[in-house]
Amino acid sequence: MLRTNRSQTNRTLVLLLMALIALVSGAVFLAPRDATMGDAQRIVYVHVAVAWNALAAFVVMAATGAAYLRTRDLKWDAWMHAAAESGWLCCTLTLVSGSIWAHEAWGTWWTWDPRITTVFILWLLYSTCLVLRGHANEEHLRARLSAVVAILGALDVPLVAMATRWFRGMHPVAPEMEPRMLAVLLLSLLSFTLFFAVVVYCRQTILARRITA
């Protein structure tokens, strides 16, 4: 039964991924070409979407971590674990896609811009949480350590969101986009958010079964 459920989950994720790739690819290449950066600007549609999901996943981690500390119910730890894995992937993709964009826009792969620095700190927090989970053998100890890192680390989320407004740096605050570009960006945000929401839910379901097994 468990193998059947996993197989169904895997098929669902594969179908969703294929739909996401088709949808975003079509939308990105239908978007108008940027006059300044050319086709390199199209990476923004993916970069912004994964960055948003990296922030959202950490908020989910902090919220479910607080719920675990209040209830000591490991079902909340399953949500926290699932969000941490998805968020780490999104945060990694944010740094990689941002570096590619920076190379085209600024002529450098990396700079300690306030926005980039705070995102890198977020990536370190995600990594710390996953490393702690891998080294703590007892379930509740693992959950407590993860919850503490998630709650304290959530302080970095508003810093990431507001870095371009609170600090002076190279990263644009909110560049103007023509309507078709903005529509593609919003479509990409929605598609990626739905995809990663399903990923987190499916992963949480698998982790929760391990708790009750």
N, C-alpha and C positions, 0 to 999 in steps of 0.2 A: 504493500500500500504506500509506504514511504517513498519507494523508488518510483512508483507511478506518479505520485504528486510532484516529485522532483523533476521527472521527465516533462510533465505538463508545464511546470514553472519554467523550465529551460526553453521549451518551445515557445511559450508566451514571450519570454524575454528576447528570443531571437527574432520573432515576428515584429515585436515592437522596435527593436534596433533597426531592422530592415526598413520599416515604415519611417522611422526617424531619419535615417540616412537619405532615403528617397525624398522625403518632404523637405528637409533642410537643404540638400544638394540642389533640388529644383529651385527652391526659393532664392538661394544664394546666387545662383547663376542667372536668375531672372532679374536680380537687383541691378540697377544701373552701375556702370563703372565709375569709380571715384576719379575726379579730375586731377587730384594731386598725387595720390598713391597708386592709382590704377587698380589692378586686380588684387594686389596685396591687401587692400582694405577689406576684402571679403572675409578675412580671418576674424574680424571684429564680431561677426554674427555668431561665431562659435565661442570666441573668447568671453564675450559678455555673458552668454548663456551659462557656461560652465562656472564662471566666477560667481554669478548669482546663486547657483546651486551649491557651491562650496560654502557660501555664507549661510544659506538656508539650512543646510545639513548640520552646521555647527550649532545653530539655534535649536534645532531638534535635539541634538546631543545634550545641550545644556538643560532643556526643558525635561527630557526623559531622565537625565541624571538627577535632577532635583526631585522628580517623582519617585525615583528609586530610593533616594536618601530618606524621603518622607515615609514610604510604604515598605521598604525592604523587599519589594516584589521583583523577582528577576525578569518578569516579562518586560519591564521598563529597560532593563539592561540589554535585552535582545534588540529593542528599538535603538538604543544608544550605540550598540555594536554595529548594527546595520547602517546607521547614519554615518558613523565614523569611517567605515570602509568606502561608502559612496562619496562622502565628502572629501576624503583623502585623494581619491581619483580625480574628482572635479578640481580640487586645489592644484594638483599636479598638472592637469591639463591647462589650468589658468596660467601657471607660471611658464609652461612650455609655449603656449600660443601667444602669451604676452611678450615673451622674448623674441619670437619670430616677428611679431608686429613692431616691436621696438627697433629691431635691426633695420627694418624697412623705413620706419618713420624717423628714427633718431640716429641711425648709423652705428648702433651699439647693441649687443645682445643683452647686456645687463647694466643697470645703474641703480644706485641706492636711492631711488625716488621714494617719497613717503608711501605712496600707494603700493608700490612693488615690495617695499620693506615690510609693511604690515601684512601683506598677503603671504610673504615668506614666513613671517612669524606664525601665521595661521597654519601654514603647512607643517611647521615644526611642532605645533600643538597637536595637530592630527597625528603626526608620526609618533609623538611621545605617548599619546593615548593608545595607539595600536601596539607599540612596543611594550608598554605596561601590561596590556591585556595578554600579550604573548608570554610574559614572564611570571605572571601571577597565576598560580595553580588553583587556588581556592576561589570558587565562583563569586562569593560575596566580597572578598577582598578585591578581586578584579573589578567588580562593579563599583565599589567605593572609590578606588583609585581613578577609574575612568570618569566617574561623576565629578570628582573634585577638579580634575584637569579640565573637563568640559565647562563647568560652571565658572571657574576662574578665567579660563581662556576665552569665554564669551565676551569678556571686556575688550578683546581685540576686534570683534565684529563691527561695532560702531566706528572704530578707528579706521578700518578698511573702507567702510562706506563713506566716511566723511573726510578721508585723508586729503583729497584734492581741494577741499574747501577750507580745511583747518590749517594745512601746511602748504608751503610753496614748493612746487616740484615741476617736473616735466610732463607728468601725466595730465591729459586734458580733463577738465571738470565735467562737462557734458557737451561734447561737440554737436553742432547743428547737423541735422540730417534731412535730406529731402524726403517727402512723404513715402515714396516707394521703398527707400532704404529703411526708414523707420518701421514700415509695415513688415519687412523681412526680419528685422531685428526682433520685433514683438512676436512674430510667428516662431522664430528660433527659440526665444525665451520660453514660450508656452510648450513647445515640443520637447525641449530638453527637460523642463520641469516635470512634465507628465511622465516622461521616460524614467527619470531618476526616482520619482515618487513610487513608481511600480517596482523598480529595482530594490528600493529600501523595503517596501512592503513584502516582496517575495523573500528577500534575505532574512527579514525579521521572522517570517513564518517558519523558515527552516531552522533558525536559531532557537525559536520558542519550542519547537518540537524536541530539540535536543535537551532542553531543560526538563520537559515533562516525561522524556523517555526513561 
